[in-house]
Amino acid sequence: MGGEDPAGRRAPGGGVAAEQRRGREAERPARLDRAPGCRYNSPRMRVFEIFFSLQGEGTRVGLPCVFVRFTGCDLRCVYCDTTYAFQGGRELSRAEVLAEVARFPCKLVLLTGGEPLLQRELPVLARDLLERGYEVTVETHGQRPLEALPPEVVRIVDVKTPGSGEVTTDFRYLEQLGRRDEVKFVVCSEADWRWSLEVIRRHRLEGRVALLVSPVHGAVEPRDLARWMLESGVDARLNLQLHKYVWGADAKSV
């Protein structure tokens, strides 16, 4: 909240919301390479958990998937449901990660977080997985460089709405994405939806990438977001978090 919208106007939400955002920024590490879980100077990776479940979001929703969740994030979105992964985890080598992934009967892998691109070794791990026949997807907040990822990796990239408290202001990374990639908007309100629609149209995302629009669970009714989408005629997918309906809103490692 309290950022600029794509047309340069003041986004909705100032006052208390702006003060809350400044508080989060004060808590954030001054340098991104010192963020929790960032391993720029280490060949090992800080992994919070590796588990096997159904993919809950995106174009592969409902498919069996191996999740590799990395520790640490350099953003503090107000609706984050993985704050437990900001710290902790284990130091693992790429070989150890590959061995754990291989335990599961599945060839779809999601590298997620936290923010996985804080891990220096992530692009190499992605290449290792591709060479072993895995389909590799990476879920990222979009504020870290994408160029190092192998081109075969499916990039699932957020655009942060004003309601997130971490509003996206630099959209250049969208130009790097292609038809196999996915762009996700998580909306906290109808104002967030209108902002998202303007970004989609301004950057001509329809037909160029898979577009996912998600309501914040418990804050925006899916039926309301569905209506807004239908009224707009946008070529996007309503992206509900299947795992929260199957396993429960507070379940972890699912």
Secondary structure, 3 states (H helix, E strand, C coil): CCCECCCCCECCCCCHHHHHHHHHHHHCCCCHHHCCCCCCCCCCEEEEEEEEEECCCHHHCCCEEEEEEECCCCCCCCCCCCHHHCCCCEEECHHHHHHHHCCCCCCEEEEECCCHHHCCCHHHHHHHHHHCCCEEEEEECCCCCCCCCCCCCEEEEEECCHHHCCCCCCCHHHHHCCCCCEEEEEECCHHHHHHHHHHHHHCCCECCEEEEEEECCCCCCHHHHHHHHHHHCCCCEECCCHHHHHCCCCCCCC
